[in-house]
Amino acid sequence: MTDEGDYYVQVAGLGESYNFTISNTLFNNIYITLMRGFYGQRCGQAVSITHRGTTFSHSACHTGDATYAGSTGLSGTRVATGGWHDAGDYGKYALNCGVTMGEMLLMYERYKTTLEAISFGLPYSGGALPDTLTEIKYNLDWMLKMQHTTGGVFHKLSNGFPQGIMPQDDTDTRYIFQISSCATGDFAAVMAIASRVFESYDATYAATCLAAARSAWTFLQNNPTIVPAGGFTDGSMGGIYGDTNDSDERLWAAVELFNTTGETEFNTYVAAHYTDRALTLMSDIGDDWKELHPVAYFSYIKSPQASVNTTVVNAMKTAFQTHVNTFRTRILSTNGYKYIL
């Protein structure tokens, strides 16, 4: 069946199914709802969003972000307004939002023709940028504020888990925590992708993103072992989002910088380090935000650069195939819902 429309299935003796839709734009409304949700998570500005007749809103919040925590070795404050609230708390985490940003940018890069035309029906709709990129840029701008002059990126900004209050009423001091190499690696990858995606819309902004990615890479090269030593473990306020292995973040950074620039330095790093950590996919313990080697592998396999190392690409494909076989077995034999976890 390929004709668009609403249907149901009727089987003699069994009755009728629920109505269902066949459409080339079936998932548009789901996508729009999800992206409007990011708008609702905006920090530092007033937002109002109506969903199915219910309006969610808050006034401008956390306009004083933020004060350096002692672990940074710095004093005073840093302008770190904007970005998205993480989840149920109002923290902002450079590490794990890097995963979100990277996947959203890669999504846009791959499906630009479709996504470019989708409107979210928000105040910025119809502006200079497509709606998807407008929302992504709001958090990109915050991430840029989290980069130190050394190129390193501060791991998180938080004051714990305020309970039962609106964001504008959360007026306790919020702290920026120390630089981590994991957050820096994610940042480098995200900014490298952003430079590609924004190039055709805003070349100046694209150049800013690429410069930030290069600066982050320089930090990683100047600090070849994990920063802080042993990994980020400070859970004193808000989520830890700890990670004791930064090899996958470094690999992802190199892959995306190579995909953007084609430069030998990054390609050589990929070939030398892609086996530093065994490939894992969809961890059953839910730590996908700190397992970036699948994203790095996939991006390298899909690299547009002519100098991509085909031996490495084939090895990455083989590593993926092992997991694909596992997932196929799960789908075929372990549960009736065809669910792979």
C-alpha positions in Angstrom: 0.0 0.0 0.0 1.5 3.3 -1.1 -1.5 5.6 -1.4 -1.6 8.2 1.3 -4.7 8.3 3.5 -6.4 6.9 6.7 -7.0 3.2 6.8 -8.1 0.3 9.0 -7.8 -3.4 8.7 -10.9 -5.6 8.9 -10.6 -9.4 9.4 -13.7 -11.6 9.4 -14.3 -13.0 12.8 -11.7 -10.7 14.5 -13.1 -7.2 13.9 -11.4 -4.0 12.9 -8.1 -2.4 13.8 -7.6 1.1 15.0 -7.4 3.7 12.2 -3.9 4.3 11.0 -2.3 6.7 8.5 -0.1 6.2 5.5 1.8 9.4 4.6 5.1 10.6 3.3 5.0 13.2 6.2 3.7 10.9 8.9 6.4 11.8 11.4 6.4 15.6 10.8 4.1 16.4 13.7 6.2 14.2 16.1 9.3 16.0 15.0 7.8 19.4 15.3 6.5 18.6 18.8 9.9 17.4 19.9 11.7 20.4 18.6 9.2 22.8 20.2 10.1 21.0 23.4 13.7 22.2 23.1 12.3 25.8 22.8 10.4 25.2 26.0 13.7 24.2 27.7 15.4 27.4 26.8 17.3 29.1 29.6 17.9 32.8 30.0 14.8 34.1 28.2 11.1 34.1 28.6 9.3 31.3 26.7 5.7 30.4 26.2 4.6 27.3 24.3 1.1 25.8 23.8 0.7 22.0 23.3 -2.7 20.4 22.8 -4.5 23.4 24.5 -2.2 23.7 27.5 0.3 26.6 27.7 3.6 26.2 29.4 5.6 29.3 30.1 8.2 30.9 32.3 9.8 34.3 32.4 13.5 35.0 31.8 15.6 32.8 34.1 19.2 32.4 35.3 20.3 35.7 33.8 23.3 35.8 36.1 25.0 32.5 34.9 27.5 31.8 36.4 30.2 31.8 39.1 33.4 29.8 38.9 33.5 26.8 41.3 36.7 26.3 43.2 37.6 23.3 41.1 38.2 25.5 38.1 41.1 27.4 39.8 39.4 30.6 38.7 37.5 33.3 40.6 34.7 35.6 39.8 32.0 35.0 37.2 31.7 34.1 33.5 28.9 35.0 31.1 27.3 31.7 30.4 23.7 32.5 29.8 21.5 30.8 27.3 21.3 27.2 26.3 18.8 24.6 27.3 17.9 23.3 30.7 19.1 19.7 31.0 16.0 17.8 32.1 14.0 18.0 35.3 16.7 20.2 36.8 17.9 23.5 35.5 21.5 22.6 35.0 23.4 22.9 31.7 25.9 20.2 30.9 28.4 20.7 28.1 29.3 17.0 28.0 26.0 15.3 27.4 24.4 18.1 25.4 27.3 17.6 23.0 25.8 14.2 22.1 22.4 15.8 21.5 23.9 18.6 19.4 26.1 16.3 17.4 23.3 14.0 16.5 20.9 16.9 15.7 23.5 18.5 13.4 24.3 15.2 11.7 20.5 14.7 11.2 20.3 18.1 9.6 23.3 17.5 7.4 21.8 14.3 6.1 18.1 15.4 5.7 18.6 19.1 5.0 16.2 19.1 2.1 13.3 17.9 4.2 14.1 19.7 7.5 14.8 23.1 5.9 11.2 23.6 5.0 9.6 22.5 8.4 8.1 25.3 10.5 7.7 24.9 14.2 5.1 27.8 14.5 7.3 29.6 17.0 8.2 33.3 17.3 11.3 32.9 15.3 9.7 30.9 12.5 10.2 32.5 9.1 13.5 34.0 10.1 16.9 34.0 8.3 17.6 30.4 9.4 15.4 27.3 9.1 13.7 26.7 12.3 15.7 23.6 13.1 19.0 25.5 12.9 17.6 28.4 14.8 16.8 26.1 17.8 20.2 24.3 17.5 22.1 27.6 17.3 20.5 28.7 20.6 22.4 25.9 22.4 25.5 26.2 20.2 25.8 29.8 21.3 25.8 28.7 24.9 28.4 26.0 24.3 30.7 28.6 22.8 30.5 30.5 26.1 31.7 27.4 27.9 35.1 27.3 26.1 38.1 28.7 28.0 40.9 30.6 26.3 43.0 27.4 26.5 40.5 25.7 24.2 39.3 23.5 27.0 35.5 23.3 27.8 34.0 23.5 31.2 32.1 20.3 32.0 28.9 21.7 33.5 27.0 24.6 35.0 24.7 23.8 37.9 23.5 24.5 41.4 22.0 21.1 42.2 18.4 20.0 41.9 15.9 22.8 42.8 12.6 21.2 43.7 9.1 22.5 43.0 10.0 25.9 41.7 9.8 27.6 38.3 13.1 28.4 36.6 12.8 32.2 37.2 12.5 31.5 40.9 15.8 29.5 41.0 18.0 32.4 42.2 20.7 30.4 44.1 24.2 30.9 42.9 25.0 28.7 39.9 28.5 27.3 39.4 30.7 26.5 36.4 32.7 23.4 37.1 36.2 22.4 35.9 37.3 21.7 32.3 37.1 18.1 31.2 38.7 16.5 28.2 35.5 14.5 27.5 33.4 17.7 27.2 36.2 19.3 25.1 36.2 16.3 22.7 32.4 16.5 22.3 32.6 20.2 21.8 35.3 19.9 19.1 33.2 17.4 17.2 30.0 19.4 17.5 31.6 22.6 16.4 33.3 20.9 13.4 29.9 19.6 12.2 28.3 23.0 12.9 30.8 24.7 10.7 29.8 22.4 7.8 26.1 22.8 8.4 26.0 26.6 8.8 28.4 27.4 6.0 25.7 27.9 3.4 23.6 30.1 5.8 26.2 32.1 7.8 29.8 31.8 6.7 31.0 34.0 9.5 29.3 31.9 12.2 30.6 28.7 10.5 34.1 30.1 10.7 33.6 30.8 14.4 32.6 27.3 15.0 35.5 25.8 13.1 38.0 28.1 15.0 36.4 26.9 18.3 36.8 23.3 17.2 40.4 23.7 16.3 41.1 25.4 19.6 39.5 22.5 21.5 41.6 20.1 19.5 44.7 22.0 20.5 43.7 21.6 24.1 43.4 17.9 23.6 46.8 17.6 22.0 48.3 19.7 24.8 46.7 17.4 27.3 47.1 13.8 25.9 45.7 12.1 29.1 42.3 12.5 30.5 41.4 15.8 32.2 40.8 16.0 35.1 43.0 13.0 36.1 40.9 10.0 36.4 37.9 11.7 34.7 35.3 14.1 35.9 33.7 12.9 39.2 32.3 16.0 40.9 28.7 15.3 41.8 28.4 18.0 44.5 25.8 19.9 42.6 23.6 18.4 39.9 24.4 15.4 37.7 27.9 14.1 37.6 27.9 12.9 34.0 31.2 11.3 34.8 33.4 9.6 32.3 36.7 7.9 32.9 37.6 7.2 29.3 38.0 10.1 26.8 39.4 8.1 23.9 36.0 8.0 22.1 35.4 11.7 22.5 38.9 12.4 21.1 38.2 10.0 18.2 34.9 11.7 17.4 36.6 15.1 17.4 39.2 13.9 15.0 36.7 12.3 12.7 34.5 15.4 12.4 37.4 17.8 12.0 38.7 15.5 9.2 35.2 15.4 7.6 35.1 19.2 7.7 38.7 20.1 6.6 40.1 17.0 5.0 43.4 17.7 6.8 45.9 14.8 7.2 46.5 15.4 10.9 43.0 14.4 11.8 42.9 11.5 9.3 46.1 10.1 10.7 44.8 10.4 14.2 41.7 8.4 13.3 43.8 5.6 11.7 46.1 5.4 14.8 43.4 5.5 17.5 40.1 4.0 16.2 40.8 0.7 18.0 41.7 2.4 21.3 38.3 1.4 22.7 36.2 -1.6 21.6 33.0 -0.7 19.8 29.8 -0.8 21.9 26.3 0.0 20.7 23.2 0.9 22.7 24.5 0.1 26.1 21.8 -1.7 28.2 22.9 0.5 31.2 21.9 3.6 29.4 25.3 5.4 29.2 25.0 6.2 25.5 26.0 9.9 26.1 29.5 8.7 27.1 29.9 6.2 24.4 30.8 8.2 21.3 32.8 5.7 19.3 29.7 4.4 17.4 29.0 8.0 16.3 32.6 8.5 15.3 32.7 5.2 13.4 29.5 6.0 11.5 30.6 9.5 10.6 34.0 8.3 9.3 32.3 5.5 7.3 30.1 8.2 5.7 33.0 10.7 5.2 32.8 12.8 2.1 36.6 13.2 2.0 38.4 11.4 -0.9 41.4 10.6 1.4 39.3 8.6 3.8 41.3 5.5 4.8 39.4 2.5 3.2 41.1 0.0 5.4 39.8 1.8 8.5 36.4 2.1 6.9 36.2 -1.6 6.2 37.4 -2.5 9.8 34.7 -0.2 11.2 32.0 -1.8 9.1 33.1 -5.2 10.3 32.9 -4.1 13.9 29.4 -2.7 13.3 28.3 -6.0 11.6 29.0 -8.0 14.8 26.5 -5.8 16.7 24.0 -5.8 13.9 24.0 -9.6 14.0 23.3 -9.4 17.7 20.4 -7.0 17.2 19.0 -9.2 14.4 19.0 -12.2 16.7 17.2 -10.2 19.4 14.6 -9.0 17.0 13.9 -12.5 15.6 14.0 -14.6 18.6 13.9 -12.9 22.0 10.7 -10.8 22.1 7.4 -10.4 20.4 7.7 -6.6 20.2 10.7 -6.7 17.8 12.6 -4.5 20.3 16.4 -4.7 20.2 17.4 -3.7 23.8 
